């Protein structure tokens, strides 16, 4: 999604599906434990509504979090911010602080590395993004050029 003020690159659907799968497995274990407790302790089956309602609440919370905070990279004319990436390095910086941007592979996965003037780096795994790799690189290059005050010929 591109606007005049910011470009936002969201979480890839495959990554979101994996995260949701982990949540669903955890909820299934909770429901199984409650079912076994009801059977063993001879409790009323109405108590099974508690984990079911908890499941609905967890799924709504996951949907809300993915909807509002489901972006991975946000680029503005001033700088960028990265979230949801473990080992990203510098999670935010101004474009003027970025020395250059390179593409490489880390652990056989394509990444974009933004090298900052102070020696820090930001590593963005492109497979986490719901965008084509080349389109993301072009977007980073455009923001970097504008951030340094350069215009296209």
N, C-alpha and C positions, 0 to 999 in steps of 0.2 A: 504494500500500500504506500503510495507516494503522495505527499501533500507539499504545500509551499514551504512549510517550516521543518518538516521531519520526514525521513524515510524510515519505515519500520519493516524489519524482516522477522517474520513469525516462525514459530517452532514447526518443523516439518511434521506432516501428518503421521509418518511412520514412527517418529520419536514419541509423539503424543500418544499413539496407540500402545507403544511399549510401556509407557508410564501408566496409562490407564489399566493395562493388563496386570501390572504389579499391584495396583490398588484393588482391582477386582479379586485377585488371588488372596490378598490379605483379608478382604471382607468375606470371602468364601470360607476361609479358615475360621473366622469369628462365628459365622452362622453354623458351621459344623460343630464347633465347640459348644455353642449354646444348645444345639439339638441334642448332642450327646449328654450334656448336663441335665436337660429336661428328661431324657429317657432314663438315665441312671438314677437321678434323684427323685424321679416320679413327680415332677413339677407340672403345673398347668401349662398347656401349649400356648396360651396367650402370651407367656413370657418370650416366645419366639418373635413377637412383634418388636421387641426392643432392638435386637440386632438388625432386623429388616428396616426399621425406621432409621437406625444409625447408618445403614447402607445408603439409603436414599439421601440422607444429609451429607454423607461423604461424597457421593456422586455429584450432588448439586454444588458442593464446595469446590470440587475438582473442576467442574464445568466453569464456575465463576472465575477461578484462578486462571484457567487456561484462556478464558475470554478476555480478562483484563490484563493479566501479566504474562500472556503467552508469547510475547515477543522475545527474540534473542538479541537482536542488534537494532539499536535506534541511532540513526545518524541525523544530526541537525547541522545547520550552517556553521555552528561554533565548534562542534565536536561530536564524539560518539560515546555510546554506553553499551556494554555487553552484560547480559545476565543469563542465568541458567547453564553456564559453561564452567565446569570444574577445571581448574588449571589454566584459566584464561590469561593470567598475568595481570596487567593493568586493565581493570574493568572499564575505565573511562579516561578520556583525555581530550584535549582540544586539538583541532586539526593542525594548528600552528606548532604543536609539540611533536607531531609525527614527522619523522625524517623520511621514511619511505614505506611502501607496502610491497610485499612479495608473496607469491604463492609457492607452496611446497607441500610435502606430505609428512605427516606425523603418524606413526603406527599404521601405515598404509591407508590413511584417510587424508583427503585433500583439505588443506587449511589455508587461510589468509593470515599472514603475520604482519602486523603493523609495528614497525620499529620506531621507538620514541627517541628523541634527542638525548635524554638522560640515561639511555642504556636499557630501559625496560622495554618489554614487548607485550603485545596483545595478540593472542592466538585464537582465531575464530574457525572452528570446524564447519566447513561449508555444508556437510551432509546433515547438520542439525537444522538448516534453514529450508524454508518452503519456497526456494527460488533456485533457478538455474545457476550453476557455478560461474559461468561467464558473465551473466547479468549482474551477479553480486559483485564480481571484480570490477566491472565497468562502473557500477554505482559507487563503490569505494573510491575508485580513481577520480570520478567526477567530484565527489565531495572533498577529496584531498586537494585537487587542483583549485576548487573554489575557496577552500579554507586557506590556501596559500596565496589567494588573490590572483590566480591565473585564469585566463579565459581561453576558450577554444577558438582556434583560427577559423 
